[in-house]
Amino acid sequence: MQEKYPMTTKGAEALRAELDRLKAVERPRVINAIAEARAHGDLKENAEYHAAREEQGLVEAQIKDIEYKLSLAQIIDVTILPQNGKVVFGTTVVIENLDDEKTMTYKIVGQDEANVNQGLLAYNTPIARALIGNEEGDVVEIETPSGTKSFEILSVKYV
């Protein structure tokens, strides 16, 4: 059985936009670069030609990868889920570190969408796995590199 790729609706839209960009902009640009390099003559010693062919391979690999992920995508629209305060894929969670009272906000997303600097946590990270299934008000123990820390779930938003 093939693995599903969970992603938010926003993540799926971003992947589709990247796929469109690769097909409409990058692929034609590389094809033109190959044609231009061919016009320079001998292909055996033509570095421009070899570089353009290598870039074409990379672009085509990216296109295939995105098409594969979209074909197996399990797109989850969190706005239609029951809003019962439970942490699930796609929710935005505000947590407080009980040691230093710092609050952090994370949205639990698919792997391709993750960016910790923007507060986007992949669903399979230790923090996200510890939070999923818990509810507002719960205290969660999370293993961090500096030891076990306690976090309280302050709020769960379905946006």
N, C-alpha and C positions, 0 to 999 in steps of 0.2 A: 504494500500500500504506500502510495506517495505521500510525503509529508505536506501538510497544509502550511501556508504562510499567512499567519494572522496579521492583519494590518487595519489601520483606521481608514475611514473614507478619505481623509486628508492625505494620508500616506499613499493610498492607491492613486489619487489624483496626481500627486507629485511624481509617482513612477510613470504614469501615463504621459505626463508632460515631458519627462526626461526621454521616454521612448520616442515621442513625436519629434523632439529636438534632434535626437540622434539620427532618425530617419530622414527628416526634412532639411537639416542643416549640416550635420557632421558627415553623413554618408556622401552627399553630393560634393562637399568640399574635398573629401579624400579622393573621390573618383576623379575630380578635376586635377588634383595634385598628381595623381598617377598618370593621367593623360599628358599633363605638361612635362613630367619627368621622362615619359616615353619619347616625347618629341626631341629630347636632347641627344638621342642616339643610343649607343651601345649600352644595353641593360646590365651586362655583367659587372661593369665598374661604375655604375650610376648609383651613387649613394642616395640621391634624392628619391629615386625610384624605389629602392629597397626600404627607405624610411617610410615612404608613403604606403607601401604594401604592408609593412608592419603595423602602421597606424590603422589601416583598413581592417586588419585582423583583430585589433583591439576593439574598434568600433563595432564590428560584427559580433564579437564575443559579448560586449555589453548589451547589444540589442537582444541576442538570444537569451541572456541571463534575465533581463527584465521581462521578456515575453514569457519565459518559463515561470518566473515568480508570479506574474499576473494570472497565468493559467491555473495556478494552484492557490491563488489568493483566497483567503477567507476574510472578506471585508466585514468588519464589525462596526456598525453605526451605534455608538453608545447612547445617542439621544433617544433611541426608541426602546432602550432597556428600562426595566422597572427601576425607578430612582428611590432605592431603599437604603441608601447610605453604605452599601457594601462595595468594597474595592474589587473591581473587575477590569479586564482588558479595556483600555480606552478611557478610563476615568482619570480625572485630575485629582490628586491626593495632596492635601496639606498635612504635613507631619511636624511634630515638635520633638527635638532631641531633649529628653528629660534631664540629661546631665548639664547641658549649658543653656537650655531654653531657646535655642535657635530654631526657627521654623524654616521649612523647605517645602517647595511645591514641585511635584513631579506629575507628569502625564505618562501613563503606562501604554507603550506603543510597540509596534513590530520592530524587528531587528534593523530593517533598512531605514526606519524613521528615527532611530535612537540618536540623541545628541545630548549628553549630560549637561553641557554648557548652556543649553536652551531648556533644560528641565525635562527632557524627553528620555525616559528610561525604557530600555528593552524589557519586554515581559519576562524574559528568562534570566535576568540579572538577580543576584541574591536579594537585593533590596525589594525589587518588584515581587519576586516569589514570596517573600515574607509578608508583604502587604496584601496580596491578592487573597480574597476570601474573608478578610477581616472587615470590621465596620467602624463607623465613626465612634470615637470614644474608646476603642480598644487600644491596649498597650501591646506593642509588638517588639520582640527581641530580635535584633538583626546582628549577624556576625559581620564585623568589619575588620580590616587589616589591623586596627589598633585594639581589637577585642570586641566583646559583646556590648551593644548599646541598646538602650530602651527608647522607643519612640511612641508617642501617642498620636493616633489618627485624629486630627482636628476636624477635617471636613473632606467630603468626597463629592466631587462635581461631575455631572454627566454632560459635558459640553464637547 
